Amino acid sequence: MSLSAQISQHLSALSPDQPVLIAGPTASGKSALALEIAEAQGGVIINADALQVFENWRVLSARPSIDDETRAPHALYGHVEHDFGYSVGHWLREAVPFLSGPKRPIFVGGTGLYFSALTEGLVEIPQTPEDIRAAGNARRADEGNHLGLLAELDTEDAETAQKVDRLNPMRVQRAWEVLRATGRGLAAWQAMTPPPALALEAAYPIVMDADRDWLNARIARRFQIMLDEGALDEAEANLATWDPSLPSSKAIGAPELIAYLQGQLTLQAAQEAATIATRQFAKRQRTWFRARMRQYHKISLP
């Protein structure tokens, strides 16, 4: 079935007062679909992308254009300062009020955790103090692996140790940090997850399922378009305050363009590296969506 036929099919099945969820990998056209639905049936488009919240990356984060923003109401785009540690908890608190607003919400983005927090619930675990995080980092560096942290989890928090990805050092360290910081295991925290703000069955969920080669070609074209539209100027504006540890600095292409501006890469090498990084990011997104969004209505691309 053609893309236009798939979209028409979903529009006919969609009630104008029903919340919409549109997830998809980068460059898959999900924002265009959200705009089409908003113009056809009404609604406010709510950003569900962790990088599009930041005010300093309009071009590189592929935020909707100013023209698109005049065609339908948009919210939670570019409203967060570059040095703020914005989290899924922050997003959920800002997103939930739109569920009872005057306009039907259309959530669109590529951050799977935002969708799961909205439709599965989210327990907010206290932030890990810097000294505990530093201790975990030092342990892994000194020991050369995460096995010491894992052994402590096995002894002190067997429930979490059985559920955590034991081969993933960062997941293990995160579980160890939570136990050290709060005195309660990660599994115990997760068991306290509240009911979801929006039950999946009350929404109309869509996921864009993109063919790899088709998507990779779009990614390469889009990054060139970003350069043509001023991505390099945008990176230069961020150069003076650049801090690679900030969440806003994870914008795909930002580290590569900053490296070019700092004389570490040629522009061609920066563009190639950014394109590769975007393809790798899209692959992780597709894997996550296919594993976690099996109940969503699928739009096959191309």
ZILINHU-V999379 format. One record per pair of residues at least 4 apart in sequence whose ideal C-beta (glycine too) atoms are under 6 Angstrom apart, sorted by the first residue. I is the first residue (numbers start at 0). J is the second residue. D is the distance in Angstrom with one decimal. If there is no record, write none. Layout:
[[I/J/D] [I/J/D]]
//
This chain:
[[0/4/4.7] [0/5/5.3] [5/298/5.1] [9/13/5.9] [13/203/5.1] [15/40/4.3] [16/103/5.5] [17/203/5.1] [18/104/5.1] [18/202/4.4] [19/105/4.4] [19/203/5.1] [20/106/5.1] [20/202/5.2] [20/204/4.2] [21/29/4.9] [21/32/5.8] [21/33/5.3] [21/107/4.3] [21/205/4.9] [22/114/5.6] [22/206/4.8] [22/288/5.9] [23/27/3.9] [23/29/4.0] [23/207/3.0] [24/209/5.7] [24/281/4.2] [24/284/4.0] [24/285/5.3] [25/109/5.6] [25/281/5.2] [26/217/4.5] [26/218/5.0] [26/221/5.1] [27/207/4.1] [27/209/4.7] [29/107/5.3] [29/207/5.3] [30/63/5.7] [30/107/6.0] [33/44/4.9] [33/105/5.1] [33/107/4.0] [34/67/5.8] [34/71/5.8] [36/40/5.9] [36/105/5.8] [37/42/4.7] [37/44/5.6] [37/71/3.8] [37/105/5.8] [38/71/5.9] [42/102/5.5] [42/103/4.1] [42/105/4.6] [43/72/4.2] [43/74/5.7] [43/102/4.3] [43/104/5.9] [44/71/5.8] [44/73/4.8] [44/105/5.0] [45/74/5.2] [45/75/5.7] [45/94/5.9] [45/97/5.5] [45/104/5.1] [45/106/4.8] [46/51/5.1] [46/75/4.2] [46/76/4.8] [46/108/5.9] [47/106/4.7] [47/107/6.0] [47/108/3.0] [47/110/5.9] [47/113/4.4] [48/108/3.6] [48/109/5.3] [48/110/5.4] [49/110/4.4] [50/60/4.4] [50/250/5.0] [51/60/4.7] [51/62/4.9] [51/76/5.6] [52/79/4.5] [52/85/5.7] [53/79/5.3] [53/81/5.8] [53/247/4.2] [54/77/4.7] [55/81/4.1] [55/237/5.5] [56/60/4.2] [56/250/4.5] [57/62/4.9] [58/225/5.4] [58/228/5.5] [58/229/5.6] [58/230/4.6] [58/233/5.0] [59/230/5.3] [59/250/4.7] [59/252/5.0] [59/253/5.7] [60/250/5.3] [62/76/5.4] [62/77/6.0] [63/67/4.0] [63/68/5.5] [63/73/5.9] [68/73/4.9] [75/93/5.9] [79/83/5.2] [79/85/5.0] [81/247/4.6] [82/245/5.9] [85/89/5.0] [85/246/5.9] [87/112/5.0] [87/116/5.1] [88/123/4.8] [90/94/5.8] [90/113/5.5] [91/116/4.9] [91/121/5.6] [95/196/4.7] [97/104/4.3] [98/197/5.9] [109/284/5.6] [111/287/4.7] [115/119/4.8] [116/121/4.0] [117/196/5.8] [117/197/5.3] [118/195/5.1] [118/197/5.6] [118/199/4.5] [119/195/5.4] [120/192/4.4] [120/193/5.0] [120/194/5.7] [120/195/4.5] [122/188/5.6] [122/191/5.0] [122/192/4.5] [124/177/5.9] [124/188/5.0] [125/181/5.8] [127/131/5.4] [127/132/5.1] [127/176/4.5] [127/180/5.0] [128/180/6.0] [131/176/5.5] [131/179/5.1] [131/180/5.2] [135/172/4.7] [135/175/5.9] [135/176/5.4] [137/141/5.9] [138/142/5.9] [138/147/5.9] [139/145/5.5] [142/147/4.9] [145/149/5.7] [145/168/3.9] [145/171/4.6] [148/171/5.4] [148/172/5.8] [148/175/4.3] [149/171/5.1] [151/155/5.7] [152/156/5.1] [152/159/6.0] [152/160/4.1] [152/174/5.8] [152/175/6.0] [153/160/4.7] [156/160/6.0] [156/178/5.2] [156/184/3.8] [158/184/5.9] [158/186/4.3] [159/163/5.7] [159/174/5.0] [159/184/4.3] [159/185/4.6] [159/186/4.2] [162/186/5.5] [163/170/5.4] [163/171/5.9] [163/174/4.9] [164/170/4.6] [174/185/4.5] [176/180/5.8] [177/181/5.8] [177/185/4.6] [178/184/5.5] [183/187/4.9] [183/188/6.0] [197/202/5.7] [204/295/4.1] [205/296/5.0] [206/288/5.2] [206/292/4.6] [206/295/4.0] [206/297/5.7] [207/298/5.3] [207/300/5.9] [208/297/4.8] [208/299/5.2] [209/214/4.1] [209/300/4.3] [213/301/4.8] [214/281/5.8] [215/278/5.4] [217/221/5.9] [218/277/4.9] [218/278/5.7] [219/274/5.3] [222/273/5.8] [222/274/5.3] [225/230/4.1] [226/230/5.2] [229/233/5.8] [231/256/6.0] [234/256/3.8] [234/257/5.7] [235/260/6.0] [237/241/5.8] [238/260/5.5] [241/257/5.5] [243/248/5.0] [248/253/5.9] [251/276/5.6] [251/277/4.9] [251/280/5.6] [252/256/5.9] [252/273/3.9] [255/269/4.2] [255/272/4.6] [255/273/4.1] [256/269/5.6] [258/263/4.2] [258/264/4.5] [259/264/4.8] [259/266/5.4] [259/269/4.0] [264/268/4.4] [264/269/4.5] [287/291/5.8] [288/292/4.7]]
//
